[in-house]
Amino acid sequence: MKAKVIMVSGSKETEEILNSLVHKVSTETSIKAYPNVDFGAVFFPVDQHDLAFLKRVLTDKGFSFNVEDAE
């Protein structure tokens, strides 16, 4: 799999939920995850399974996101 990056959009209202998700994902999985300054987050899935997992979790939580190729 070509390396992917998931860019998540958030808002002031969802910042706490997203930061909690970033912390949980980065400490309990091999996925690297970081919050960003615009109330969003960035996830770096390792493989297709991680990508599918993140898509499912983010969709269930109601976040909008983009999957892009990493450079």
matplotlib code that plots the C-alpha trace (Angstrom):
import matplotlib.pyplot as plt

x = [0.0, 1.2, 1.6, -1.6, -2.5, -5.9, -6.7, -9.6, -11.6, -12.9, -14.4, -14.1, -17.0, -15.4, -11.8, -12.0, -13.5, -10.9, -8.0, -9.2, -9.4, -5.9, -4.5, -6.2, -5.2, -1.6, -1.1, -3.1, -2.2, 0.8, -0.9, 0.8, -1.7, -1.3, -3.7, -3.3, -3.9, -7.2, -9.1, -8.4, -6.0, -3.7, -3.5, -0.8, -2.1, 0.4, -1.6, -5.0, -6.4, -5.5, -6.9, -10.2, -10.3, -9.7, -12.3, -14.9, -14.2, -14.1, -17.4, -19.0, -18.0, -19.3, -16.0, -15.3, -11.9, -9.8, -7.5, -4.4, -1.2, 1.7, 4.7]
y = [0.0, 3.4, 5.5, 7.4, 10.3, 11.0, 14.7, 15.2, 18.4, 19.5, 22.5, 24.1, 22.0, 18.7, 19.5, 17.6, 14.5, 14.5, 15.1, 12.2, 10.0, 11.0, 10.1, 6.8, 5.8, 6.8, 5.0, 1.8, 1.2, 1.4, 4.3, 7.7, 10.5, 14.2, 17.1, 20.2, 23.9, 24.1, 21.8, 18.9, 16.0, 13.9, 10.2, 8.0, 4.5, 1.7, -0.6, -1.2, -2.6, 0.6, 2.7, 0.8, 1.0, 4.7, 5.4, 3.4, 5.1, 8.6, 8.0, 6.6, 9.7, 12.0, 13.6, 14.7, 13.6, 13.3, 10.4, 11.6, 10.0, 10.8, 12.6]
z = [0.0, -0.9, 2.3, 3.2, 5.4, 6.9, 7.5, 9.9, 10.1, 13.4, 15.2, 18.6, 19.8, 18.7, 19.7, 23.0, 21.4, 18.6, 20.9, 23.1, 20.0, 18.9, 22.3, 22.4, 18.8, 19.3, 22.6, 21.9, 18.2, 15.9, 14.1, 14.5, 15.2, 15.9, 16.6, 14.5, 15.3, 13.3, 15.7, 13.4, 13.4, 11.2, 11.2, 9.6, 9.1, 8.7, 6.4, 4.8, 8.0, 9.9, 7.2, 7.2, 11.0, 11.1, 8.4, 10.3, 13.7, 12.2, 10.3, 13.4, 15.4, 12.6, 11.6, 8.0, 6.6, 3.5, 2.7, 0.7, -0.5, 1.7, 0.1]

ax = plt.figure().add_subplot(projection="3d")
ax.plot(x, y, z, "-o")
ax.set_aspect("equal")
plt.show()
